[in-house]
Amino acid sequence: MTERRSTDTTRADQVAAPAPESARTGIGIVVAGSLAAGFAAAVILAFLPVDTVDMNFSTAMVLFGFALGWALLAVLSMRYTDQPQRWAVAPAIFMAASGALVLLAPDSVVGTLGWVWPPAVLVLVVWVWVRSRRELHSRTRAWLLCPVLVILALLAVGGGYERISQSTAPAVAMRGQLVDVGPYRLHLECTGSRGPTVILEPGAGGSAASMGLIAPAVARDSRVCVYDRAGRGWSDPAASPPDGAQIATDLHTLLDRAQVPGPYVLAGHSFGGLYVRTYAAKYPEEVAGLVLVDSTAANNKPVSPQKAGSYSVLKHLSSLVAATSRLGLGRLLADTSFSELPPKYRDDARATAATAKEMSGVLDEYGVANRSVPEAGTLRSVGAKPLIVLTAERENSKGWMANQNKTVTLSTNSLHRVVSGATHASLVENPDHAAAVTRAIHDVVVSVRTGAPLTHP
């Protein structure tokens, strides 16, 4: 009996004994490897090929990935090092539970979490910092863990800024109307009364409100309509990023169902210039004249076929970008922009630009540019319809002016005006430079009304 008890005691000691020092892994390697694995997992999970990809999915997958990294730190440090980091279980559970809530809870609950998670993360950061100072004796604490904690604290501050700013922002009422164009509704606002009707097409990422320096000025002498493309401003998002051809079709349906009579003078800025060119190619009888405001250049390359139902890296990426709206990034950018717009347009532009829908839509628009650019190139001529090309004088890329000069040849009744001192953005953001756009639209409208050719001022 004594011999058996002695044998059992020996076996227990062998099981409980720590591994030899040579078999132990450095805690620094575990910390670095676990944090790197968490980051890699966040990226991989966010790009899983699933049917439904949105901001909540991307947010949840990133949280699950980081939760895995913290869990690895806890488990591996306890199993393979002499510095067990049991505290890492707490951020692992917190992030996993948060991810599950974002993925499964109703949107109303997720919205309420915007008040809860920023202070909770700050408390967690302080707690982890205190515990790691006691238990983690490695240079990786200062080199890796502390920077991660600083980033988490900054994200929490950003989340708090977003929630507070959202609740204290001035209430903005939608002007105009929402018109059903089939799969979604588009926002349209028309002012003024005298024909022909001018349609303003904002640049990439722009909303109807971003034309706030131009639309009221045009409305003094003409009927002018501004609208939000799918996923912009007050309009509903599209199921997939609309290219130039789809945007032209949407605009055609919108004007028809809103009973806005043509033909129209189309004025497009930047990417908006591509879309009005595509519209003029698809519906030439509905176009009376064009104003291209520092328009993106088109080309004559074949339009790449659209693959329906295929895995979209762009969709996953745009959802990740949209998720940053929870961190106040979009609102910070919006609140520092549009300062030259009249107050009602400024508040409107800032309110919509800060949304996840808008942030995702901007990236989507650039993602299908490889289709939108050649689609605009299908317009080879507008005959003798009046065309004014406006070009910014400053900060042009190589070849930009040559492309603008080429665009003038679309019409036999055309002018090219270089706006002194203007940049690409200032043509719609600076009152003096926007006045040049208004004058160009007025000149095209007068040419349409009178039938007289355009003349230099």
HELIX and SHEET records of a PDB file:
HELIX    1   1 THR A    2  ALA A   16  1                                  15    
HELIX    2   2 GLU A   21  ALA A   23  5                                   3    
HELIX    3   3 ILE A   27  ALA A   46  1                                  20    
HELIX    4   4 MET A   55  TYR A   80  1                                  26    
HELIX    5   5 ARG A   86  ALA A   88  5                                   3    
HELIX    6   6 VAL A   89  LEU A  104  1                                  16    
HELIX    7   7 ASP A  107  GLU A  135  1                                  29    
HELIX    8   8 THR A  140  THR A  140  1                                   1    
HELIX    9   9 ARG A  141  LEU A  145  3                                   5    
HELIX   10  10 CYS A  146  THR A  168  1                                  23    
HELIX   11  11 ALA A  208  MET A  211  5                                   4    
HELIX   12  12 ALA A  215  ALA A  219  1                                   5    
HELIX   13  13 GLY A  244  ARG A  257  1                                  14    
HELIX   14  14 PHE A  271  LYS A  282  1                                  12    
HELIX   15  15 PRO A  284  GLU A  286  5                                   3    
HELIX   16  16 VAL A  313  ALA A  323  1                                  11    
HELIX   17  17 THR A  324  LEU A  327  5                                   4    
HELIX   18  18 LEU A  329  ASP A  335  1                                   7    
HELIX   19  19 PRO A  343  ALA A  353  1                                  11    
HELIX   20  20 ALA A  356  GLY A  367  1                                  12    
HELIX   21  21 ALA A  369  ALA A  376  1                                   8    
HELIX   22  22 TRP A  400  VAL A  408  1                                   9    
HELIX   23  23 SER A  426  GLU A  429  1                                   4    
HELIX   24  24 PRO A  431  THR A  450  1                                  20    
SHEET    1   A 8 GLN A 177  ASP A 180  0                                        
SHEET    2   A 8 ARG A 185  THR A 191 -1                                        
SHEET    3   A 8 VAL A 224  ASP A 228 -1                                        
SHEET    4   A 8 THR A 197  GLU A 201  1                                        
SHEET    5   A 8 TYR A 264  HIS A 269  1                                        
SHEET    6   A 8 VAL A 287  VAL A 293  1                                        
SHEET    7   A 8 LEU A 387  ALA A 392  1                                        
SHEET    8   A 8 SER A 414  VAL A 419  1                                        
END                                                                             
